[in-house]
């Protein structure tokens, strides 16, 4: 069945320039229904686990923005360093006329790509893709005013479900930045890359940001900062559950801990129950019991090496065209092109 979609023209630009369009595939109530289903599957069983997407309500997003500015947290700065050095190379090698950004957020780093593509005379369209409709509408209008010569076609969707809704036409470059790919476990990543690749045409590209394996102490410090901002960010998911599901979690009853898992090669964000406790979730009419020391996993952040990234891209039919790192070798951007 084809999903209903709302297409809205936000702004008609002067001088014959295209307007701004918003397509909506995430309806009011979808997120809450998905959260209820995941909580039933993830919290009412053992081991307990939630998707990291629930960390990012308005407060969580602000806390994460605060995290990116912490001295211990390097990925955001390192990725920006690479983009400053190589955005022009991305534009030239991809030859893209359309830039699609998954999980667009504020599109702050993406402006470096937009500027490079515009300077090369090849930018005609920008497609920001994000799950938050209100945020995306504001961002789309802002970007349309900043880049009056291009069309902005925003898509409100979840990249786990709506990749097949990415607009067609022209040579496209999909940007998936920030190391977000690391929040997907290997099987999830394989499905994601295969689905994304299946919707690309030969010559279309993927610009992928990946955090790299490094000194374990630095990894630990990045996710267990001394100011406790990451701990507050992690515990905020319990406040989300309290608000959305009528739960009665005591956030202070859980301790934040984010160790590096050597076997899986990922940092694992955990909330550890400080005591034996029972939580009631009113909207589900269910209780959840926690033993003292029991773990609720809220996120994994996989760390990579070049050969692993290249192999996963290759398996999805994407050939690595370029690999760039920051000067310290902490983070990488890879440009891959869909094979014919």
N, C-alpha and C positions, 0 to 999 in steps of 0.2 A: 504494500500500500504506500502511495506517495504521501508524504507528510504535507499538511497545509503549511503555507509560508506567508508571512506578511512582508510585502515589499513597500518601503516608504521612501519617498523623496524628501530629504530633509532640507535641501537648499538647491535652488537653481542658480548656477553661477552666471555672472554677466559675460558678455562678449562671446556667447556661443559655447562656453566651456561646459562639460558635462556636470550633472548634478551629483548629489550624494545619495546612495541607496543603502538601505539596511534590510537584510533578510534575517528573519527570526525563526530558528528551529527549536529553541528552548522556551517552553511556555511557562507562565506563572504556575507554580505548584510542582513542576517537574523535578526541581532540585530536592524539595522536601520528600517527594515520593521515593526518589532515588536514595536519599539519606536513610529513610525508614527501612528500605530493603537491605541496604548495606549494613545497617546496625543489627538487623535481625540475623544476617549471615556472619557478620564480623565480630560482634560483641557477645552474642549469645552462644558462641562456641569457644573452643580453646585450640590453639592460641588465639588471643584477641587481636584484631587488626582493623584499621580504618584506612581509607584512601587519603592521601595528602590533600586532595582537593578541598576537603572540609576545613582545612586550616585557614583558608583564605576568604573569610568574610571581610567586612570593611575594616574591622579592628585588626584582624590577622594580616591583611594586606599592608596596613600601615606599619605593623610590627616588623613584617618582613622587609619593608623599605628601610626601616631603622637598622635591621640586621646587615643589609648591604653596605651600610656606612661604617660598620664596626671595623676596628683595625685587624681583628682576627679573620674576618670574612673577606677572602680575596677574589672569589669567582667573578663578581660583577665588575670590579676594576680591571681584572685581567682580560675579560672578554672585550671590554670597551677599548683597552689598549690595542688589541688585535684589530678591531674594526677601524680604529683611527689609522692604523698602518696599512690596512688591506682592503678597505671598502671599495676603492677604485679597482683593485684587482678582481674583486667579486663581480662588480658590474661588467668589467671587460670579459672575463672568462665565462660568465653565465649568459651574457647577451640578452638578459631578461628585459622585457618591457612591462611586466606586471610583477610586483612584489607582494607576496602573501605572507603575513606574519601570524603564526599560531600562538595563542596565548599572548595577545599583543600588549596587554597592560598599558603602560603610558606611552609605549612606542619610542621611548627616549633614545635607546641605542639604535633603533631602526632608522631614526632620522639620519644617521650617518650613512646608511645604505641608500635611503631616498635621495640624499644630497648627491652621492656619488653617481647614482643612476641618472639623476636629472642633469648633472654636469656633463655626463657622457651623451646626453641628448636622446636617451632611449626610454625614459620613464613615461608611461602613459596611464598606469592604474596602480592603486594600492588597495589591498584587501586585508584589513585587520580582522582577525578571527578570535573571538573571546566568548566566554560563557555569560558574562555580565552585560545585559542589554543596556541598562542605564549608563554604565560606564562607557560602553562602546559607542553609544550615540553621541555622548559628549566628545569623546576622542575623535570620532569621525568628522564632526563639524570643525574641530580645531585643526585637524590635518588638512581638511579641504581648504581652509582659509590660508594655511601656511604654504600650501602647494596648489595655487590656483589653476595651474595648467594641466592637472591630472584629474581623473575620476577616482572617487573613493567609494568602494563597494564593501560595506561592512557585513560580516556574517556572525550572527549570534548563535553559537553552537558549542558542542562539547567535542574535542578532538578525538575522544574515544568512540564517538557515535556518528559524527557528521562530516567526516573527511570527504565523503562522496558528494558533498554540497559545495565544495570549493568551485568558484566560477571558472569556466573554461575561457579559452581565447588568448591569442598572443603567446609569446614565450614567457613562461612563468618561473619565478624563483620562490620557493617556500622557505621561510626563515623560521627555525625552531631553536630559539636562543636560550641563554641562561642556564644551560645544563639541565633543563626540565626533562629531557629524555632519560636522565638518570633516575627519575622517580618511577620509571617503568621497569619491572623485573624482566629478565631475559625473554621469557615467552611472550609477555605483553609487548615488549619492544619489537619482537619479530612480527607480531600481528600488526602493530602500528605501522612499521616501515613497509610491510607488504601492502597494506591497504592504501597508504599514501602513494606508494609507487604505482599501484594499479590505476590511479587516477591521473598520473602524469603522462605526458606525451614525450616521445624521444626528443632530447635536447632540453626539456624542462629540468630544473635543478632543485636541490635541497641544500640549504646552508644550515649546518648542525653545530650547536655548541655543546661541548663535552668537557667535564672536569676530569683532570688526569690524576692517576695514582701518584702519590708523593709521600713525603715523610709523615708517619702516622701521628706524630705529635702535632703537626700543623693541621692535619685533618681533624683531630680531636678538638683542638682549640677553636677551629672554625665553627663547630657545631655545639660547643659547650663554652660559650664566651663568658668572660669574667664578669661582665655587667649583668648577666642573667636575662638578656633580651630574648635569646633563643628559647630559654626555658619558659618565659612568659608567652611567647608565640606558640609553643607546643601545647601548653596548658589551655590556651585559648580555645582549642577544639572542644574542650569539655564545656565551656560556656556556650559554644554553638549548639551542642547537644541539649543543654539546659533550656536554651531559648526555643529551639526548633521542635524539640520532642517532649518538652515539659519534664525533663530529667532533673535529678537533684544531686548531680556530681558536686563534690567539694574539690575545686581545683587544687587547693592546698594539701589535699590528701594524696597527691601524686607528685613524685619527683621526676624531673627531666634527666634523661641520661641518653647520650648518643655515642656509642662505641663504634669502632670500625670492625666489620665482620670480614676476617681474612679469607674465609672460604668463598663467600659470595662477592667479595670485592665491593662492598658498599658500606656506607655509614647508615646506621639504623637508629632512627629517632624513636625513643621509647618514653612512655609514661609508666612509672613504676609505683604501684600502690604502696603507700607507706604503712598501711595497716589492713587488717581484714575489714571489709566494708561491703555494703549492699547499696546499689543504686536503683531507684525506681524511675521508669520512663513512662510517664502518664499516657502519652499518645499511643504507645504500643501496648500498654497494659502488661508490661513485662518488667521483671527485675533482673539485674545483673549482679552476680556475686564476684568479688575480687578477694583473693587470698593476699595476705601480707607478702609483698615482694613480687606479686604477679605483674606481668608486663602487658601493656597495650601498645602495640606498634602503630605509629601514626605516619611514618614515612620511611622509605629507603632512598638513598642517594648514591647511585652506582658511580664508580670511578673507573676510568678507561685508560687503555693504551692504544696507540695508533693501529696496530695490527687487528685488534678486536673490533674497533670502529669500522675499519675497512672491510673486514669479513662480514659484519652484519649488514652493511650497506650493499655489498656485493650479492648477498643472499636475497636481497629485495630487488635486485635488478638495477642497482644504482652504482655507477662507477666513480671511484674517487678521482676528482680532477685536481684538487689542491688541498693542502693541509698546512695550517698556520698555527703557531703557538705564540704566546707572549714571550718576552725576553727570558723570563724565569722558567718557562716550561711548565707553568701551573695549569694552563687551560688551553683548549684547542678549538678552532673553527675548521670544519671540513666542508668543502664544496663537492657535492656529488651530482652527476648528471644521469638522467634516465637513458638507459641504453636502447638502441633501436631494435 
